[in-house]
Amino acid sequence: MLFTITGIDGSGKSTQIYLLKKFLEIKGYSVSVSKAYGNAEKEGLAHFFQYWDDLTITFIFQGLHRQQYVETKKRLNEGRIVLADRWDETYLAYHTKFGFLSENHETMYRLNKLAFEGLVPDITFFIDTPIEEARRRLEARGMDFFDKKSAAHHLKMRDSIIEVLKERNSIFITGDKDINEIHLIIAEKVIEYLKK
């Protein structure tokens, strides 16, 4: 089973994945976490973004997503539950609205299929955290290249992710709830799905 937790930067994805992993392991499930890139990768690449064009950056990130798919597929074949920190929804959301692929959706979808081979999460949880709260959290932890984009950019991304997820088995959660309340909502839905 593949479950994804997604949202804009600062929405609380990593916290909820950590809590869900712990919860499922206590229940006796074998769980892996899947992430295309973390702070180390973003910090390592940030210097180059000012010099690289959009196509180069797209290929780099699709390469990282491809590796996320490869690792995820391996864990799924081992019978593990995989919790993904984002999947392809942010790629589709971004390139629907921004960059050169926004003018060429055929290429956008072909690149996505190359990276993910059509694998879609069983359930995607979208944590809809208010932009102001998300930015407050980002400022507290230190903002990276992506985080520093304008509030308008993050709002546009939010709306675009929601459009992508409307076509999938998705659960939308208000992100201004207590952390444990969000966790309980996610945990209950996952257990309910696993029991089926």
PyRosetta script that sets phi, psi and omega in degrees:
from pyrosetta import init, pose_from_sequence

init()
pose = pose_from_sequence("MLFTITGIDGSGKSTQIYLLKKFLEIKGYSVSVSKAYGNAEKEGLAHFFQYWDDLTITFIFQGLHRQQYVETKKRLNEGRIVLADRWDETYLAYHTKFGFLSENHETMYRLNKLAFEGLVPDITFFIDTPIEEARRRLEARGMDFFDKKSAAHHLKMRDSIIEVLKERNSIFITGDKDINEIHLIIAEKVIEYLKK")
pose.set_psi(1, 139.8)
pose.set_omega(1, 179.3)
pose.set_phi(2, -120.7)
pose.set_psi(2, 118.3)
pose.set_omega(2, 177.5)
pose.set_phi(3, -117.7)
pose.set_psi(3, 134.4)
pose.set_omega(3, -180.0)
pose.set_phi(4, -115.9)
pose.set_psi(4, 140.1)
pose.set_omega(4, 170.9)
pose.set_phi(5, -116.5)
pose.set_psi(5, 124.7)
pose.set_omega(5, -175.2)
pose.set_phi(6, -136.8)
pose.set_psi(6, 174.3)
pose.set_omega(6, -179.3)
pose.set_phi(7, 157.2)
pose.set_psi(7, 176.8)
pose.set_omega(7, 177.8)
pose.set_phi(8, -69.5)
pose.set_psi(8, 166.5)
pose.set_omega(8, 177.4)
pose.set_phi(9, -57.9)
pose.set_psi(9, 131.7)
pose.set_omega(9, 179.5)
pose.set_phi(10, 88.4)
pose.set_psi(10, 10.2)
pose.set_omega(10, -177.0)
pose.set_phi(11, -82.2)
pose.set_psi(11, -14.5)
pose.set_omega(11, 179.2)
pose.set_phi(12, 104.4)
pose.set_psi(12, 18.6)
pose.set_omega(12, -178.2)
pose.set_phi(13, -58.3)
pose.set_psi(13, -51.9)
pose.set_omega(13, -175.5)
pose.set_phi(14, -61.3)
pose.set_psi(14, -40.7)
pose.set_omega(14, 179.1)
pose.set_phi(15, -61.6)
pose.set_psi(15, -45.4)
pose.set_omega(15, -177.5)
pose.set_phi(16, -69.5)
pose.set_psi(16, -34.6)
pose.set_omega(16, 176.7)
pose.set_phi(17, -65.5)
pose.set_psi(17, -42.9)
pose.set_omega(17, 178.0)
pose.set_phi(18, -59.7)
pose.set_psi(18, -47.3)
pose.set_omega(18, -179.4)
pose.set_phi(19, -65.0)
pose.set_psi(19, -40.7)
pose.set_omega(19, -179.3)
pose.set_phi(20, -68.2)
pose.set_psi(20, -39.5)
pose.set_omega(20, 178.0)
pose.set_phi(21, -60.3)
pose.set_psi(21, -48.4)
pose.set_omega(21, 178.0)
pose.set_phi(22, -58.6)
pose.set_psi(22, -45.7)
pose.set_omega(22, -179.2)
pose.set_phi(23, -59.5)
pose.set_psi(23, -48.1)
pose.set_omega(23, -177.4)
pose.set_phi(24, -69.1)
pose.set_psi(24, -36.0)
pose.set_omega(24, 178.1)
pose.set_phi(25, -66.3)
pose.set_psi(25, -37.8)
pose.set_omega(25, 175.9)
pose.set_phi(26, -61.8)
pose.set_psi(26, -33.9)
pose.set_omega(26, 178.8)
pose.set_phi(27, -76.8)
pose.set_psi(27, -4.9)
pose.set_omega(27, 176.6)
pose.set_phi(28, 97.9)
pose.set_psi(28, 6.9)
pose.set_omega(28, 180.0)
pose.set_phi(29, -86.0)
pose.set_psi(29, 150.3)
pose.set_omega(29, 174.3)
pose.set_phi(30, -92.3)
pose.set_psi(30, 120.9)
pose.set_omega(30, -169.6)
pose.set_phi(31, -128.1)
pose.set_psi(31, 138.9)
pose.set_omega(31, 172.4)
pose.set_phi(32, -125.1)
pose.set_psi(32, 151.3)
pose.set_omega(32, 176.9)
pose.set_phi(33, -106.6)
pose.set_psi(33, 136.4)
pose.set_omega(33, -178.0)
pose.set_phi(34, -119.0)
pose.set_psi(34, 126.3)
pose.set_omega(34, -179.5)
pose.set_phi(35, -143.6)
pose.set_psi(35, 132.6)
pose.set_omega(35, -178.1)
pose.set_phi(36, -70.7)
pose.set_psi(36, -37.8)
pose.set_omega(36, -179.4)
pose.set_phi(37, -159.9)
pose.set_psi(37, 154.7)
pose.set_omega(37, -179.9)
pose.set_phi(38, -124.7)
pose.set_psi(38, -162.5)
pose.set_omega(38, -177.3)
pose.set_phi(39, -62.7)
pose.set_psi(39, -37.7)
pose.set_omega(39, -178.1)
pose.set_phi(40, -62.2)
pose.set_psi(40, -44.4)
pose.set_omega(40, 179.6)
pose.set_phi(41, -66.1)
pose.set_psi(41, -43.3)
pose.set_omega(41, -178.8)
pose.set_phi(42, -64.4)
pose.set_psi(42, -41.4)
pose.set_omega(42, 179.0)
pose.set_phi(43, -65.9)
pose.set_psi(43, -39.4)
pose.set_omega(43, -179.6)
pose.set_phi(44, -66.2)
pose.set_psi(44, -32.5)
pose.set_omega(44, -176.3)
pose.set_phi(45, -92.7)
pose.set_psi(45, -20.4)
pose.set_omega(45, -172.3)
pose.set_phi(46, -54.6)
pose.set_psi(46, -39.0)
pose.set_omega(46, -178.4)
pose.set_phi(47, -59.6)
pose.set_psi(47, -34.5)
pose.set_omega(47, -173.7)
pose.set_phi(48, -83.0)
pose.set_psi(48, -19.6)
pose.set_omega(48, -174.7)
pose.set_phi(49, -58.9)
pose.set_psi(49, -30.5)
pose.set_omega(49, -178.7)
pose.set_phi(50, -72.5)
pose.set_psi(50, -16.2)
pose.set_omega(50, -177.9)
pose.set_phi(51, -106.2)
pose.set_psi(51, -28.0)
pose.set_omega(51, -175.7)
pose.set_phi(52, -82.5)
pose.set_psi(52, 148.7)
pose.set_omega(52, 175.2)
pose.set_phi(53, -85.2)
pose.set_psi(53, 172.3)
pose.set_omega(53, -175.5)
pose.set_phi(54, -58.6)
pose.set_psi(54, -38.3)
pose.set_omega(54, -177.4)
pose.set_phi(55, -65.3)
pose.set_psi(55, -42.8)
pose.set_omega(55, 178.6)
pose.set_phi(56, -60.8)
pose.set_psi(56, -47.2)
pose.set_omega(56, -179.3)
pose.set_phi(57, -62.7)
pose.set_psi(57, -40.5)
pose.set_omega(57, 178.6)
pose.set_phi(58, -61.3)
pose.set_psi(58, -46.0)
pose.set_omega(58, -180.0)
pose.set_phi(59, -63.2)
pose.set_psi(59, -40.2)
pose.set_omega(59, 179.0)
pose.set_phi(60, -60.2)
pose.set_psi(60, -49.4)
pose.set_omega(60, -176.9)
pose.set_phi(61, -71.7)
pose.set_psi(61, -32.9)
pose.set_omega(61, 175.4)
pose.set_phi(62, -68.8)
pose.set_psi(62, -31.1)
pose.set_omega(62, 174.2)
pose.set_phi(63, -64.2)
pose.set_psi(63, -41.6)
pose.set_omega(63, 177.5)
pose.set_phi(64, -66.1)
pose.set_psi(64, -38.6)
pose.set_omega(64, 177.2)
pose.set_phi(65, -67.7)
pose.set_psi(65, -36.0)
pose.set_omega(65, 177.3)
pose.set_phi(66, -61.1)
pose.set_psi(66, -42.8)
pose.set_omega(66, 178.4)
pose.set_phi(67, -65.5)
pose.set_psi(67, -34.9)
pose.set_omega(67, 174.8)
pose.set_phi(68, -59.8)
pose.set_psi(68, -44.3)
pose.set_omega(68, 178.2)
pose.set_phi(69, -61.5)
pose.set_psi(69, -46.1)
pose.set_omega(69, -177.7)
pose.set_phi(70, -59.3)
pose.set_psi(70, -47.6)
pose.set_omega(70, 179.9)
pose.set_phi(71, -65.5)
pose.set_psi(71, -39.4)
pose.set_omega(71, 179.8)
pose.set_phi(72, -64.5)
pose.set_psi(72, -46.3)
pose.set_omega(72, -179.5)
pose.set_phi(73, -60.1)
pose.set_psi(73, -40.1)
pose.set_omega(73, 178.4)
pose.set_phi(74, -61.0)
pose.set_psi(74, -47.0)
pose.set_omega(74, -179.1)
pose.set_phi(75, -66.8)
pose.set_psi(75, -38.7)
pose.set_omega(75, 177.7)
pose.set_phi(76, -63.2)
pose.set_psi(76, -40.1)
pose.set_omega(76, 178.8)
pose.set_phi(77, -66.8)
pose.set_psi(77, -23.5)
pose.set_omega(77, 176.0)
pose.set_phi(78, -82.2)
pose.set_psi(78, -2.6)
pose.set_omega(78, 179.4)
pose.set_phi(79, 86.9)
pose.set_psi(79, 15.5)
pose.set_omega(79, -179.8)
pose.set_phi(80, -86.1)
pose.set_psi(80, 156.7)
pose.set_omega(80, 166.0)
pose.set_phi(81, -85.0)
pose.set_psi(81, 133.0)
pose.set_omega(81, 178.8)
pose.set_phi(82, -112.4)
pose.set_psi(82, 129.9)
pose.set_omega(82, 175.8)
pose.set_phi(83, -108.3)
pose.set_psi(83, 113.5)
pose.set_omega(83, -176.5)
pose.set_phi(84, -98.9)
pose.set_psi(84, 130.9)
pose.set_omega(84, 171.7)
pose.set_phi(85, -85.0)
pose.set_psi(85, 89.7)
pose.set_omega(85, -172.2)
pose.set_phi(86, 73.0)
pose.set_psi(86, 157.8)
pose.set_omega(86, 175.5)
pose.set_phi(87, -135.2)
pose.set_psi(87, -126.3)
pose.set_omega(87, -178.7)
pose.set_phi(88, -93.5)
pose.set_psi(88, -4.3)
pose.set_omega(88, -174.7)
pose.set_phi(89, -63.9)
pose.set_psi(89, -33.0)
pose.set_omega(89, -179.7)
pose.set_phi(90, -75.0)
pose.set_psi(90, -34.7)
pose.set_omega(90, 174.4)
pose.set_phi(91, -60.1)
pose.set_psi(91, -51.0)
pose.set_omega(91, -179.2)
pose.set_phi(92, -63.6)
pose.set_psi(92, -41.3)
pose.set_omega(92, -179.6)
pose.set_phi(93, -63.6)
pose.set_psi(93, -44.5)
pose.set_omega(93, -178.2)
pose.set_phi(94, -65.2)
pose.set_psi(94, -50.5)
pose.set_omega(94, -173.0)
pose.set_phi(95, -77.8)
pose.set_psi(95, -9.4)
pose.set_omega(95, 170.9)
pose.set_phi(96, -73.8)
pose.set_psi(96, -31.2)
pose.set_omega(96, -173.4)
pose.set_phi(97, -109.0)
pose.set_psi(97, -27.9)
pose.set_omega(97, -172.0)
pose.set_phi(98, -127.6)
pose.set_psi(98, 159.3)
pose.set_omega(98, 170.9)
pose.set_phi(99, 75.2)
pose.set_psi(99, 178.3)
pose.set_omega(99, -173.1)
pose.set_phi(100, -67.3)
pose.set_psi(100, -27.0)
pose.set_omega(100, -179.8)
pose.set_phi(101, -72.7)
pose.set_psi(101, -15.4)
pose.set_omega(101, 177.7)
pose.set_phi(102, -65.2)
pose.set_psi(102, -18.2)
pose.set_omega(102, 177.2)
pose.set_phi(103, -98.5)
pose.set_psi(103, -3.0)
pose.set_omega(103, -177.2)
pose.set_phi(104, -142.4)
pose.set_psi(104, 78.3)
pose.set_omega(104, -175.9)
pose.set_phi(105, -68.5)
pose.set_psi(105, -27.0)
pose.set_omega(105, 178.3)
pose.set_phi(106, -61.8)
pose.set_psi(106, -46.8)
pose.set_omega(106, 178.1)
pose.set_phi(107, -65.6)
pose.set_psi(107, -39.2)
pose.set_omega(107, 179.0)
pose.set_phi(108, -57.1)
pose.set_psi(108, -47.9)
pose.set_omega(108, -179.2)
pose.set_phi(109, -69.1)
pose.set_psi(109, -33.7)
pose.set_omega(109, 179.1)
pose.set_phi(110, -67.6)
pose.set_psi(110, -41.6)
pose.set_omega(110, 177.1)
pose.set_phi(111, -64.8)
pose.set_psi(111, -37.1)
pose.set_omega(111, 179.1)
pose.set_phi(112, -65.5)
pose.set_psi(112, -40.8)
pose.set_omega(112, 179.6)
pose.set_phi(113, -66.9)
pose.set_psi(113, -36.5)
pose.set_omega(113, 176.8)
pose.set_phi(114, -61.4)
pose.set_psi(114, -40.6)
pose.set_omega(114, -177.0)
pose.set_phi(115, -75.5)
pose.set_psi(115, -44.4)
pose.set_omega(115, -169.9)
pose.set_phi(116, -111.2)
pose.set_psi(116, -6.6)
pose.set_omega(116, 177.5)
pose.set_phi(117, 51.7)
pose.set_psi(117, 31.7)
pose.set_omega(117, 175.9)
pose.set_phi(118, 78.6)
pose.set_psi(118, 4.8)
pose.set_omega(118, 179.1)
pose.set_phi(119, -73.3)
pose.set_psi(119, 120.7)
pose.set_omega(119, -178.4)
pose.set_phi(120, -116.7)
pose.set_psi(120, 139.2)
pose.set_omega(120, 179.2)
pose.set_phi(121, -58.2)
pose.set_psi(121, 149.8)
pose.set_omega(121, 175.1)
pose.set_phi(122, -64.2)
pose.set_psi(122, -43.6)
pose.set_omega(122, 173.0)
pose.set_phi(123, -141.7)
pose.set_psi(123, 137.9)
pose.set_omega(123, 170.7)
pose.set_phi(124, -112.3)
pose.set_psi(124, 127.6)
pose.set_omega(124, 175.7)
pose.set_phi(125, -100.5)
pose.set_psi(125, 121.1)
pose.set_omega(125, 178.2)
pose.set_phi(126, -104.8)
pose.set_psi(126, 115.7)
pose.set_omega(126, 178.3)
pose.set_phi(127, -90.6)
pose.set_psi(127, 109.5)
pose.set_omega(127, -174.4)
pose.set_phi(128, -92.4)
pose.set_psi(128, 77.2)
pose.set_omega(128, -179.1)
pose.set_phi(129, -82.9)
pose.set_psi(129, 133.2)
pose.set_omega(129, 177.6)
pose.set_phi(130, -54.9)
pose.set_psi(130, 142.1)
pose.set_omega(130, -176.4)
pose.set_phi(131, -54.6)
pose.set_psi(131, -43.2)
pose.set_omega(131, -176.6)
pose.set_phi(132, -62.8)
pose.set_psi(132, -41.7)
pose.set_omega(132, 179.4)
pose.set_phi(133, -67.8)
pose.set_psi(133, -42.2)
pose.set_omega(133, 179.4)
pose.set_phi(134, -61.4)
pose.set_psi(134, -43.3)
pose.set_omega(134, -179.4)
pose.set_phi(135, -67.9)
pose.set_psi(135, -35.3)
pose.set_omega(135, 176.7)
pose.set_phi(136, -60.7)
pose.set_psi(136, -43.0)
pose.set_omega(136, 178.4)
pose.set_phi(137, -65.3)
pose.set_psi(137, -40.8)
pose.set_omega(137, 179.9)
pose.set_phi(138, -63.5)
pose.set_psi(138, -41.8)
pose.set_omega(138, 179.2)
pose.set_phi(139, -64.6)
pose.set_psi(139, -35.6)
pose.set_omega(139, -179.2)
pose.set_phi(140, -68.6)
pose.set_psi(140, -35.2)
pose.set_omega(140, -176.7)
pose.set_phi(141, -93.1)
pose.set_psi(141, -13.2)
pose.set_omega(141, -176.3)
pose.set_phi(142, 102.7)
pose.set_psi(142, 122.3)
pose.set_omega(142, -173.3)
pose.set_phi(143, -92.0)
pose.set_psi(143, 135.7)
pose.set_omega(143, 176.6)
pose.set_phi(144, -98.7)
pose.set_psi(144, -171.3)
pose.set_omega(144, -177.0)
pose.set_phi(145, -53.1)
pose.set_psi(145, -44.9)
pose.set_omega(145, -177.0)
pose.set_phi(146, -73.2)
pose.set_psi(146, -41.7)
pose.set_omega(146, -176.6)
pose.set_phi(147, -60.4)
pose.set_psi(147, -31.9)
pose.set_omega(147, -173.8)
pose.set_phi(148, -76.1)
pose.set_psi(148, -4.8)
pose.set_omega(148, 177.1)
pose.set_phi(149, -64.9)
pose.set_psi(149, 157.2)
pose.set_omega(149, -172.1)
pose.set_phi(150, -64.0)
pose.set_psi(150, 160.2)
pose.set_omega(150, 175.7)
pose.set_phi(151, -59.8)
pose.set_psi(151, -35.7)
pose.set_omega(151, 179.1)
pose.set_phi(152, -62.9)
pose.set_psi(152, -39.4)
pose.set_omega(152, 177.5)
pose.set_phi(153, -62.2)
pose.set_psi(153, -47.8)
pose.set_omega(153, -178.2)
pose.set_phi(154, -65.5)
pose.set_psi(154, -35.2)
pose.set_omega(154, 177.4)
pose.set_phi(155, -66.6)
pose.set_psi(155, -40.1)
pose.set_omega(155, 178.0)
pose.set_phi(156, -64.9)
pose.set_psi(156, -40.4)
pose.set_omega(156, 177.0)
pose.set_phi(157, -62.9)
pose.set_psi(157, -43.5)
pose.set_omega(157, 178.3)
pose.set_phi(158, -55.1)
pose.set_psi(158, -51.0)
pose.set_omega(158, -177.4)
pose.set_phi(159, -63.9)
pose.set_psi(159, -36.8)
pose.set_omega(159, -178.8)
pose.set_phi(160, -71.3)
pose.set_psi(160, -38.9)
pose.set_omega(160, 176.4)
pose.set_phi(161, -61.7)
pose.set_psi(161, -43.2)
pose.set_omega(161, 179.6)
pose.set_phi(162, -59.2)
pose.set_psi(162, -41.1)
pose.set_omega(162, 178.8)
pose.set_phi(163, -62.0)
pose.set_psi(163, -42.7)
pose.set_omega(163, 178.1)
pose.set_phi(164, -62.3)
pose.set_psi(164, -45.5)
pose.set_omega(164, -173.6)
pose.set_phi(165, -73.1)
pose.set_psi(165, -17.2)
pose.set_omega(165, 176.7)
pose.set_phi(166, -62.6)
pose.set_psi(166, -21.9)
pose.set_omega(166, -179.5)
pose.set_phi(167, -90.2)
pose.set_psi(167, 2.7)
pose.set_omega(167, -174.4)
pose.set_phi(168, -127.2)
pose.set_psi(168, 171.9)
pose.set_omega(168, 175.0)
pose.set_phi(169, -76.5)
pose.set_psi(169, 94.3)
pose.set_omega(169, -172.3)
pose.set_phi(170, -128.8)
pose.set_psi(170, 149.1)
pose.set_omega(170, 176.5)
pose.set_phi(171, -124.1)
pose.set_psi(171, 125.0)
pose.set_omega(171, -177.7)
pose.set_phi(172, -100.4)
pose.set_psi(172, 126.6)
pose.set_omega(172, -176.2)
pose.set_phi(173, -122.1)
pose.set_psi(173, 130.2)
pose.set_omega(173, 176.5)
pose.set_phi(174, -65.0)
pose.set_psi(174, 123.1)
pose.set_omega(174, -172.0)
pose.set_phi(175, -81.5)
pose.set_psi(175, -3.2)
pose.set_omega(175, 178.9)
pose.set_phi(176, -92.2)
pose.set_psi(176, 10.2)
pose.set_omega(176, 174.1)
pose.set_phi(177, -76.0)
pose.set_psi(177, 166.7)
pose.set_omega(177, 174.3)
pose.set_phi(178, -61.6)
pose.set_psi(178, 145.2)
pose.set_omega(178, -178.7)
pose.set_phi(179, -53.1)
pose.set_psi(179, -45.3)
pose.set_omega(179, -178.5)
pose.set_phi(180, -70.1)
pose.set_psi(180, -30.4)
pose.set_omega(180, 176.9)
pose.set_phi(181, -67.0)
pose.set_psi(181, -42.2)
pose.set_omega(181, 176.2)
pose.set_phi(182, -62.6)
pose.set_psi(182, -44.5)
pose.set_omega(182, 179.1)
pose.set_phi(183, -57.5)
pose.set_psi(183, -44.5)
pose.set_omega(183, -179.3)
pose.set_phi(184, -62.8)
pose.set_psi(184, -39.4)
pose.set_omega(184, 177.9)
pose.set_phi(185, -61.1)
pose.set_psi(185, -48.2)
pose.set_omega(185, -178.9)
pose.set_phi(186, -65.0)
pose.set_psi(186, -47.7)
pose.set_omega(186, -177.8)
pose.set_phi(187, -59.9)
pose.set_psi(187, -43.6)
pose.set_omega(187, -179.9)
pose.set_phi(188, -62.6)
pose.set_psi(188, -42.5)
pose.set_omega(188, -179.6)
pose.set_phi(189, -67.2)
pose.set_psi(189, -39.1)
pose.set_omega(189, 179.4)
pose.set_phi(190, -66.0)
pose.set_psi(190, -47.3)
pose.set_omega(190, 179.3)
pose.set_phi(191, -61.5)
pose.set_psi(191, -42.3)
pose.set_omega(191, 177.9)
pose.set_phi(192, -58.7)
pose.set_psi(192, -42.5)
pose.set_omega(192, 179.4)
pose.set_phi(193, -68.2)
pose.set_psi(193, -42.2)
pose.set_omega(193, -179.4)
pose.set_phi(194, -64.2)
pose.set_psi(194, -33.9)
pose.set_omega(194, 179.8)
pose.set_phi(195, -68.0)
pose.set_psi(195, -22.7)
pose.set_omega(195, 177.5)
pose.set_phi(196, -70.0)
pose.dump_pdb("model.pdb")
